[in-house]
Amino acid sequence: MSLILGIDLGTTNSLAAYMTPAGPVVVRDASGNALVPSVVAFGEGGVTVGAAARAHAVENPLATIYSVKRLMGKGLADVGGDLKYLAYPVVAGRGGMACVKVAGREITPQELSAAVLREVKARSEAAIGAEIRQAVITVPAYFDDSQRQATRDAGRIAGLEVRRIVNEPTAAALAYGLGRKGDSTIAVYDLGGGTFDISILRISGGVFQVLATDGDTHLGGDDLDMELIELIASEIRDRLGRDMAFPPATRQAMRNFAEAAKIRLSSQDQARIEIDLGAAGRLERTITREEFEARAAKWVDHTIEHCRSALAGAGLTADRIDQVVMVGGCTRIPLVSRRVGEFFARVPYTAINPDEVVAMGAAVQAGILAGVQRDTLLLDVIPLSLGIETLGGAMGKLIMRNSTVPCQASETFTTYAAGQTSVDIHVLQGERELARDCRSLGRFQLRGIPPMPAGAPRISVTFLIDANGILNVSARELRSGREAGVQITPAHGLTSGEVDAMVKESYTHAIADLTEHRLIDLRNEAGRILAAIDKAVAEVGAVMSPAQRAAMDEAVGDLKAKMEGGDPDALYAAMKAANEAAMPLTQMQMDQVLQKTVMGRKIDEV
Ligand code: AMP
């Protein structure tokens, strides 16, 4: 059985872990680093991923792509609020899908995430010493269907079969609860770079049941950084003018300063910021923890509101929670652990590194799927209700949020015109009453309905949410028993054809890489041939007729030209031709060698 990698594909950082008989093990590089910054940079030297890419951010802000998770599976219209965090251009791609414009190309978030996944995969393969083809990838519990599909597609583009999409908090609970005896109810509080999740789970006899989940896909450390950026920016504007605009490189530098100050304030009472303002001198500023907390409080309060609503969803009160597991870099902020501790009236659990707990849980889930971990069962829930648009633009819910997955619902449709052979259905996800306030997952067209009088067909459509939280649809016309074709047009995702094309493109790249490799080898070989011909001309050049010499010079000239070109087959042919044209010289050299050998032997024999 091949190994299944557990991957935490984060907004800020990504990392992997794998299951061993002794438990989950986090993949680290030679210096012990587990985190791969989720950053992709496009530079003159090509595409770089991870820490090297992040180092580019200030010099090359428009071509350094970070926080791409914020764009996954979304339309440009949905990401409005996120754009202020991003220094690079985001444009509307096909169907309005949010894409990144970089190096003159529109790149989908799926391809960018695939680049991060490829890096994580390559590092893991190097660390484990085996090829990896399968993975479990985690997503925020609050990711809707399009975001989950986008994540799965990113995996496929990276050459990974995504065996399961698991909610991050559920993964954290798996890592925490592994091997713990007894029943308990736990809350997983996950505050990362871009998202906040809270999940309430019951662990009982090896069964992990998610009771409720809540959160916000637009709340995280970036918002806290933004608070500090605004503080710094307003002081710079006080100095340099109210309407001053900051170029991308300055915004990126301020982001770095702000994040560094925020992290410092987790362990120190104050953080000093110094920014070079060119002709206007320097901005030197000490930010105190109180000052930061005053600005951060409203965000932390939002997380507590979500905790309250998750508890309500689970039908529990805060005092029924036995343990609060902390996940995500921002749970190191003292204000966060204080507020969470006060709300649940217990000291939060922080024994497992909050950066690594999700990847470890993904590895546990991978172990369950691979059959290594037999005594654990995960019952996850769907985070948002699923429904369809009904007449008048209302949202008709078919599957309620917090239903345990996999789950399914069926609905019967009919036609309104005589002889109608297709029906359009608009699938929605969300909690609001009106279709326009919910997320459009896509439009489904049921085709191939046998022509009948209006209202006569009875088309039963089944919506199945699989264990990944991903929607699958099937349909059947009940009177005729015919399967109706379901064509899905994802609202802001890739069609399976597009994913296939991207997978192919990565193969094409692999082929391009191979071609490059072969060219290098052939050029080296051609260099050796040319040197050998030069040597032979010097030694035995006189044996050639003028015609032979002219033919050889021409072949050598052609070989030199083909060495400059990029066609390995042409280069190979030119090498053969040059070798053949130089044959009289080679022949003569061989004769001489033979003669010497023979003479030598004769001398020996004497
Ligand atoms: P994650 O998405 O879980 O990787 O969390 C990343 C977020 O945690 C980023 O916003 C980081 O700036 C933040 N972070 C990491 N370490 C700390 C720390 N020691 N104190 C405060 N925030 C941190």
Residues whose N, C-alpha, C, O or C-beta is under 5 A from the ligand:
A	BS01	AMP	G10 T11 T12 N13 L191 G192 G193 G194 G221 D222 E259 K262 I263 S266 G328 G329 C330 R332 I333
